[in-house]
Amino acid sequence: MRPVDATWTEGRSAKRLKADPTPGGIVLSVDGGAGRPFAVSRDAEGGWVVDGPDGRVRAVVARVGQRVLVSLGGHTFEFSEAASGALAASAAVERDITAPMTGKVVDVTVREGDVVEAGATLVVLEAMKMEHRMKAVAAMRVTSVRVVRGAAVELGALLVTLEPVA
């Protein structure tokens, strides 16, 4: 892994993420803050396990063309190659909730027109015998729901579209 200097938008604020590889893991810092060490390893099902100061989290990483989708803690982050060659996160993730992996929709908890708070579960996917909760990163209004319970979805499929609450 090479060092990463990326920017992504969370809600209405931009954050800067730096990731420096270490033997067996990475050190992450946000907005120039102190770096936090994380051990990173593969699990038996081909996913990633991240052990850090706050415990263990499972992550799913998928490359789609020039994009990298990372599902972590119920949020999906989309990174793409920036002009400088560094990875930069796309703000589109805030509005378009996409499937971070191929799977089955086991629950849809929102309807068009709903207003959701930050952290609210929108859709639950099942993949690799695990449930993955797609969550809103900020208070948002649901403008469309593109899936139904029981549907099979492919990696990158649009699940829900959101807009900022005025």
Wavefront OBJ file of the C-alpha trace (Angstrom):
o trace
v 0.000 0.000 0.000
v 1.249 3.472 -0.790
v 0.615 6.523 1.445
v -2.766 8.171 0.781
v -3.615 11.856 1.128
v -7.356 12.185 0.410
v -10.212 14.599 0.890
v -13.877 13.717 1.250
v -17.010 15.652 2.093
v -18.991 14.666 5.168
v -22.227 16.586 5.496
v -21.279 20.185 4.742
v -17.659 19.989 5.806
v -14.587 18.674 4.013
v -12.175 16.417 5.867
v -8.599 15.517 5.008
v -7.487 11.935 5.568
v -3.892 10.759 5.589
v -3.077 7.050 5.649
v 0.486 5.850 6.113
v 1.245 2.134 5.750
v 2.989 0.261 8.550
v 3.935 -3.422 8.823
v 0.568 -5.161 9.351
v -1.568 -2.039 9.222
v -1.910 1.696 8.754
v -1.770 4.934 10.727
v -4.716 7.249 9.983
v -5.008 10.938 10.778
v -7.913 13.273 10.058
v -7.519 17.020 9.507
v -3.912 16.996 10.703
v -4.768 15.419 14.054
v -2.726 12.792 15.839
v -2.310 9.564 13.908
v -4.168 6.495 15.159
v -2.747 3.026 14.471
v -4.951 0.306 12.970
v -4.042 -3.331 12.358
v -5.463 -4.533 9.036
v -5.849 -8.187 8.027
v -7.962 -10.433 5.784
v -10.702 -12.617 7.237
v -11.612 -16.166 6.170
v -14.281 -14.877 3.744
v -11.971 -12.496 1.875
v -13.085 -9.313 3.629
v -10.947 -6.983 5.697
v -10.784 -6.745 9.478
v -9.630 -3.468 11.018
v -8.501 -3.473 14.667
v -8.055 -0.051 16.202
v -8.285 1.888 19.439
v -12.102 1.613 19.438
v -12.323 -2.110 18.674
v -12.739 -4.345 15.645
v -14.661 -3.401 12.493
v -15.218 -5.393 9.310
v -14.639 -3.535 6.066
v -15.478 -4.428 2.489
v -13.369 -2.916 -0.286
v -14.209 -3.194 -3.976
v -12.632 -1.652 -7.068
v -14.976 -0.659 -9.909
v -12.927 0.727 -12.789
v -11.091 3.788 -11.425
v -13.317 3.934 -8.317
v -12.725 2.257 -4.971
v -15.766 1.647 -2.743
v -15.157 1.129 0.972
v -17.982 -0.015 3.262
v -17.069 0.555 6.896
v -19.317 0.905 9.927
v -22.484 1.184 7.845
v -21.138 3.957 5.629
v -19.928 3.646 2.054
v -17.108 5.881 0.895
v -16.200 6.265 -2.761
v -12.642 7.151 -3.755
v -11.314 7.855 -7.235
v -7.979 8.816 -8.743
v -7.498 12.572 -8.517
v -5.537 14.605 -11.060
v -2.569 14.601 -8.680
v -2.579 10.794 -8.619
v -3.643 10.647 -4.959
v -6.954 9.101 -4.003
v -9.752 11.605 -3.424
v -13.185 10.764 -2.048
v -16.309 11.699 -3.955
v -18.972 13.893 -2.367
v -21.564 11.973 -4.434
v -21.559 9.292 -1.729
v -23.528 11.714 0.437
v -26.469 11.681 -1.967
v -26.277 8.354 -3.782
v -26.198 5.298 -1.561
v -24.795 2.412 -3.607
v -24.240 -1.270 -2.923
v -20.668 -1.805 -1.699
v -20.899 -5.450 -2.799
v -23.154 -7.917 -4.606
v -25.824 -9.144 -2.220
v -29.472 -9.442 -1.244
v -31.633 -6.641 0.188
v -32.963 -7.912 3.530
v -34.587 -4.669 4.668
v -35.497 -1.216 3.370
v -36.258 1.109 6.290
v -37.115 4.319 4.404
v -39.619 5.597 1.846
v -39.473 8.455 -0.627
v -40.012 11.757 1.203
v -38.753 10.527 4.589
v -36.363 12.802 6.477
v -33.635 10.825 8.241
v -31.077 11.786 10.870
v -27.342 11.156 10.636
v -26.640 7.490 11.345
v -30.122 6.276 10.379
v -30.166 2.897 8.650
v -31.531 3.148 5.100
v -31.038 -0.317 3.621
v -29.681 -3.596 4.987
v -27.785 -5.884 2.595
v -26.748 -9.462 3.203
v -23.518 -10.640 1.630
v -20.948 -13.238 2.627
v -23.247 -14.388 5.476
v -23.115 -10.929 7.079
v -25.541 -8.022 7.228
v -24.265 -4.625 6.078
v -26.248 -1.531 7.081
v -26.183 1.418 4.696
v -26.576 4.579 6.802
v -27.103 8.283 6.222
v -24.031 10.370 7.064
v -26.062 13.526 7.748
v -29.666 14.649 8.141
v -31.117 14.100 4.663
v -34.405 13.711 2.768
v -34.994 10.508 0.789
v -35.716 11.461 -2.836
v -35.911 7.941 -4.261
v -35.713 4.319 -3.180
v -34.503 2.061 -5.983
v -34.695 -1.363 -4.293
v -37.199 -3.584 -2.519
v -36.816 -6.210 0.161
v -35.634 -9.522 -1.314
v -34.021 -7.981 -4.402
v -30.601 -9.116 -5.553
v -28.242 -6.201 -6.207
v -24.887 -5.954 -7.940
v -21.827 -4.081 -6.736
v -22.327 -0.346 -7.292
v -26.121 -0.556 -7.771
v -27.965 2.592 -6.727
v -30.053 1.831 -3.623
v -31.288 5.192 -2.300
v -30.900 8.807 -3.376
v -30.828 11.581 -0.762
v -30.798 15.382 -0.705
v -29.765 17.769 2.074
v -32.488 18.950 4.404
v -32.900 22.733 4.014
l 1 2 3 4 5 6 7 8 9 10 11 12 13 14 15 16 17 18 19 20 21 22 23 24 25 26 27 28 29 30 31 32 33 34 35 36 37 38 39 40 41 42 43 44 45 46 47 48 49 50 51 52 53 54 55 56 57 58 59 60 61 62 63 64 65 66 67 68 69 70 71 72 73 74 75 76 77 78 79 80 81 82 83 84 85 86 87 88 89 90 91 92 93 94 95 96 97 98 99 100 101 102 103 104 105 106 107 108 109 110 111 112 113 114 115 116 117 118 119 120 121 122 123 124 125 126 127 128 129 130 131 132 133 134 135 136 137 138 139 140 141 142 143 144 145 146 147 148 149 150 151 152 153 154 155 156 157 158 159 160 161 162 163 164 165 166
